[in-house]
């Protein structure tokens, strides 16, 4: 029973650490920052680009940032022993 409580505490600590770590990606002056929980923290657009180009670069930045965040989150989970699940 205490093992389950320990695992729950580990998960809560892990989730808390994910909120604190960020990933930032930039493409053509468009910048996206998100934390490892995939919460978008900041988006900066480049007003010198056409709307269609901004949309494309924003999508690319978001995808790149999310992929990097997933990889980092997986590495951290693995380093913590996978929580025994």
Backbone as CSV, one residue per row, in Angstrom:
resi,resn,N_x,N_y,N_z,CA_x,CA_y,CA_z,C_x,C_y,C_z
1,UNK,0.827,-1.193,0.000,0.000,0.000,0.000,0.869,1.255,0.000
2,UNK,1.924,1.239,0.818,2.803,2.411,0.875,3.570,2.582,-0.431
3,UNK,3.786,1.476,-1.148,4.444,1.582,-2.451,3.602,2.403,-3.422
4,UNK,2.296,2.235,-3.358,1.401,3.015,-4.228,1.479,4.495,-3.884
5,UNK,1.501,4.810,-2.581,1.624,6.209,-2.164,2.957,6.802,-2.625
6,UNK,3.987,5.984,-2.549,5.307,6.436,-2.991,5.292,6.715,-4.497
7,UNK,4.636,5.837,-5.259,4.541,6.039,-6.699,3.726,7.291,-7.032
8,UNK,2.652,7.513,-6.300,1.834,8.705,-6.526,2.645,9.958,-6.240
9,UNK,3.411,9.943,-5.155,4.255,11.092,-4.835,5.302,11.308,-5.922
10,UNK,5.906,10.222,-6.409,6.886,10.333,-7.497,6.256,10.962,-8.729
11,UNK,5.045,10.529,-9.059,4.362,11.079,-10.233,4.061,12.563,-10.063
12,UNK,3.625,12.949,-8.874,3.337,14.365,-8.615,4.614,15.195,-8.678
13,UNK,5.695,14.681,-8.136,6.981,15.384,-8.207,7.454,15.499,-9.647
14,UNK,7.267,14.422,-10.404,7.657,14.409,-11.812,6.842,15.448,-12.589
15,UNK,5.541,15.466,-12.364,4.673,16.431,-13.041,5.062,17.861,-12.690
16,UNK,5.380,18.088,-11.434,5.803,19.422,-11.001,7.098,19.839,-11.692
17,UNK,8.026,18.904,-11.842,9.287,19.236,-12.505,9.071,19.515,-13.990
18,UNK,8.093,18.844,-14.611,7.805,19.079,-16.025,7.270,20.490,-16.262
19,UNK,6.523,21.004,-15.307,5.971,22.349,-15.435,7.060,23.415,-15.403
20,UNK,8.165,23.108,-14.731,9.232,24.099,-14.532,10.227,24.150,-15.690
21,UNK,10.303,23.094,-16.474,11.291,23.023,-17.555,10.653,23.472,-18.866
22,UNK,11.395,24.263,-19.632,10.838,24.807,-20.862,11.663,24.438,-22.089
23,UNK,10.991,24.511,-23.228,11.596,24.311,-24.543,11.197,25.521,-25.376
24,UNK,12.165,26.119,-26.082,11.888,27.246,-26.962,12.404,26.925,-28.353
25,UNK,11.573,27.177,-29.340,11.953,26.970,-30.739,11.692,28.261,-31.501
26,UNK,12.568,28.526,-32.496,12.445,29.745,-33.297,12.635,29.410,-34.773
27,UNK,11.786,29.980,-35.602,11.906,29.849,-37.055,11.490,31.172,-37.687
28,UNK,12.414,31.776,-38.414,12.148,33.029,-39.125,11.540,34.115,-38.232
29,UNK,12.026,34.223,-37.023,11.556,35.270,-36.119,10.299,34.922,-35.351
30,UNK,9.750,33.744,-35.553,8.587,33.282,-34.786,9.112,32.357,-33.703
31,UNK,8.728,32.646,-32.469,9.244,31.904,-31.323,8.094,31.302,-30.522
32,UNK,8.275,30.049,-30.109,7.303,29.343,-29.278,8.040,28.798,-28.061
33,UNK,7.461,29.003,-26.887,8.002,28.439,-25.653,6.899,27.633,-24.982
34,UNK,7.230,26.405,-24.602,6.294,25.587,-23.848,7.036,24.814,-22.780
35,UNK,6.280,24.350,-21.784,6.921,23.536,-20.758,6.790,22.068,-21.143
36,UNK,7.404,21.206,-20.367,7.413,19.784,-20.715,6.074,19.107,-20.467
37,UNK,5.108,19.852,-19.914,3.742,19.340,-19.800,2.937,19.690,-21.035
38,UNK,3.591,20.328,-22.001,2.992,20.754,-23.265,2.081,21.969,-23.117
39,UNK,2.238,22.733,-22.043,1.511,23.992,-21.899,2.266,25.064,-22.674
40,UNK,1.582,25.775,-23.556,2.216,26.860,-24.304,2.358,28.050,-23.367
41,UNK,3.589,28.503,-23.194,3.874,29.607,-22.288,3.993,30.936,-23.014
42,UNK,4.487,30.905,-24.259,4.703,32.156,-24.979,4.768,31.899,-26.482
43,UNK,4.219,32.832,-27.235,4.318,32.820,-28.693,4.645,34.238,-29.133
44,UNK,5.674,34.370,-29.942,6.035,35.663,-30.515,6.004,35.518,-32.033
45,UNK,5.266,36.403,-32.695,5.144,36.368,-34.143,6.091,37.372,-34.779
46,UNK,6.329,37.201,-36.062,7.174,38.108,-36.829,6.263,38.912,-37.759
47,UNK,5.999,40.180,-37.444,5.072,40.979,-38.261,5.581,41.251,-39.680
48,UNK,6.843,40.973,-39.934,7.395,41.194,-41.273,7.010,40.078,-42.244
49,UNK,6.497,38.971,-41.733,6.103,37.851,-42.589,4.622,37.949,-42.955
50,UNK,4.283,37.412,-44.106,2.885,37.296,-44.508,2.163,36.358,-43.529
51,UNK,0.859,36.516,-43.418,0.062,35.690,-42.505,0.257,34.202,-42.792
52,UNK,0.209,33.819,-44.049,0.337,32.389,-44.387,1.709,31.847,-43.977
53,UNK,2.749,32.669,-44.119,4.092,32.245,-43.720,4.192,32.156,-42.192
54,UNK,3.571,33.105,-41.488,3.560,33.057,-40.020,2.860,31.790,-39.541
55,UNK,1.737,31.466,-40.164,0.991,30.270,-39.773,1.840,29.011,-39.966
56,UNK,2.520,28.926,-41.089,3.362,27.753,-41.371,4.510,27.650,-40.373
57,UNK,5.203,28.756,-40.135,6.340,28.738,-39.209,5.886,28.480,-37.775
58,UNK,4.722,29.017,-37.398,4.197,28.770,-36.056,3.896,27.292,-35.870
59,UNK,3.263,26.681,-36.869,2.975,25.251,-36.804,4.273,24.454,-36.690
60,UNK,5.275,24.816,-37.506,6.564,24.119,-37.456,7.222,24.261,-36.085
61,UNK,7.202,25.468,-35.536,7.795,25.700,-34.209,7.090,24.876,-33.140
62,UNK,5.757,24.880,-33.169,5.000,24.115,-32.179,5.308,22.626,-32.275
63,UNK,5.326,22.093,-33.481,5.626,20.669,-33.658,7.033,20.328,-33.183
64,UNK,8.006,21.159,-33.538,9.388,20.918,-33.104,9.515,20.983,-31.584
65,UNK,8.879,21.984,-30.979,8.953,22.147,-29.523,8.277,20.973,-28.818
66,UNK,7.121,20.544,-29.307,6.422,19.421,-28.677,7.222,18.130,-28.805
67,UNK,7.826,17.913,-29.960,8.647,16.708,-30.123,9.841,16.719,-29.182
68,UNK,10.502,17.868,-29.058,11.637,17.959,-28.140,11.188,17.761,-26.696
69,UNK,10.045,18.341,-26.340,9.527,18.192,-24.975,9.192,16.733,-24.678
70,UNK,8.594,16.035,-25.639,8.270,14.610,-25.441,9.529,13.787,-25.215
71,UNK,10.549,14.048,-26.022,11.802,13.309,-25.868,12.434,13.570,-24.503
72,UNK,12.459,14.832,-24.091,13.051,15.178,-22.797,12.247,14.556,-21.660
73,UNK,10.926,14.587,-21.769,10.080,13.995,-20.741,10.332,12.491,-20.650
74,UNK,10.460,11.821,-21.784,10.724,10.380,-21.795,12.075,10.064,-21.167
75,UNK,13.090,10.879,-21.484,14.418,10.672,-20.890,14.357,10.792,-19.373
76,UNK,13.637,11.805,-18.903,13.548,12.002,-17.459,12.774,10.880,-16.782
77,UNK,11.713,10.428,-17.410,10.937,9.324,-16.839,11.796,8.068,-16.769
78,UNK,12.568,7.831,-17.814,13.431,6.656,-17.855,14.515,6.767,-16.776
79,UNK,15.068,7.947,-16.588,16.119,8.109,-15.586,15.579,7.933,-14.164
80,UNK,14.281,8.107,-13.997,13.682,7.914,-12.680,13.212,6.475,-12.492
81,UNK,13.567,5.609,-13.434,13.213,4.203,-13.285,11.839,3.862,-13.839
82,UNK,11.239,4.780,-14.551,9.936,4.492,-15.156,8.819,4.366,-14.143
83,UNK,9.044,4.710,-12.901,8.057,4.701,-11.823,7.579,3.309,-11.457
84,UNK,8.210,2.279,-11.995,7.849,0.920,-11.613,6.532,0.427,-12.181
85,UNK,6.042,1.069,-13.232,4.774,0.629,-13.826,5.036,-0.355,-14.928
